[in-house]
Amino acid sequence: MEKRQFDVTALGELLIDFTENGESSQGNPLMEANPGGAPCNVLAMLERLGKKTAFIGKVGKDMFGNQLKSAVEEVGIDTRNLILDENYHTTLAFVHTYPDGDRDFSFYRDPGADMMLTKEEVQRDLIQSSRIFHFGTLSSTHEGVREATRHAIELAKEAGCIITFDPNLRPPLWKSLDDAKAEIEYGMSKCDVLKISDNEVEFMCGTTDYDKGAAMIQEKYHIPLILVTMGKDGSRAYYKNMRVEVAPFLQENTIETTGAGDTFCASTLNYVLDHGLDDLTEENLKELLTFANAAASLITTRKGALRVMPTREEVESFIASRQ
């Protein structure tokens, strides 16, 4: 693809993740206000890897919105299409972390500013000047922002962008899981790269046989590259007639899994930017998954995600230390 101003532009939610961080002297949980939202986590990791990124979305014109804009700019993400809405508050998520690092979410988003993005507010020239357009489904939970998302996807298609999609299913945010399924199907019908988790394959395909699930998706949507993340069981890539699996880098000192999937996703997009999508070999796919697994493993040892993404050197030395 010809040189464009931005490597990746992503559209979606930008919010505050309140994560538990100890207890007060009275025994109450202390909550840390971390910048969150999958699309900007992905972009933050891409910035760490030397790529140029931009974000399309909306936050409230409030203390949290200002905090998020500063955090996103601090890591290098372009915010020309980040809108501060005077009428709606920034979306908040409260994250409960279990002993094994897994999480449970409670969202305050009825409505949240991220849901109020309109089709007219999406900057056409920003998408046209990007190599990859990336999106998830949290920007498709409600009618207005769904229209904006679909408009952006069509602009990206017209511009010849590579389209990448991570469903990032969050059941509490959907009025009905049938709606969630329909929007994930729509995303699959439009993308060139699909990053999907094991539980999302189960949700969409009704099977825990991920090879079978990937084959069902491939047969219906003909997606060039499908990546399935399986947590403690590693990850798989499906490309042309190849299936490549790479073991995880298990951590003894996992704090939380927030951002692991986003770090994996960003590592994948970075590899596609560097190598293209046309002639990947089995060795390429193994290299892609190894780096992505390692980066995801590292982020689980840190609180938050957006501000603490690992560098290429950290990931490579981590891989070397495990060989």
Secondary structure, 3 states (H helix, E strand, C coil): CCCCCEEEEEECCCEEEEEEEEECCCCCEEEEEEEECHHHHHHHHHHHCCCCEEEEEEEECCHHHHHHHHHHHHCCCEEEEEEEECCCCCCEEEEEECCCCCEEEEEECCCCHHHHCCHHHCCHHHHHCEEEEEECCHHHCCHHHHHHHHHHHHHHHHCCCEEEECCCCCHHHCCCHHHHHHHHHHHHHHCCEEEEEHHHHHHHHCCCCHHHHHHHHHHHHCCCEEEEECHHHCEEEEECCEEEEECCCCCCCCCCCCCHHHHHHHHHHHHHHHHCCCCCCHHHHHHHHHHHHHHHHHHCCCCCCHHHCCCHHHHHHHHHHCC
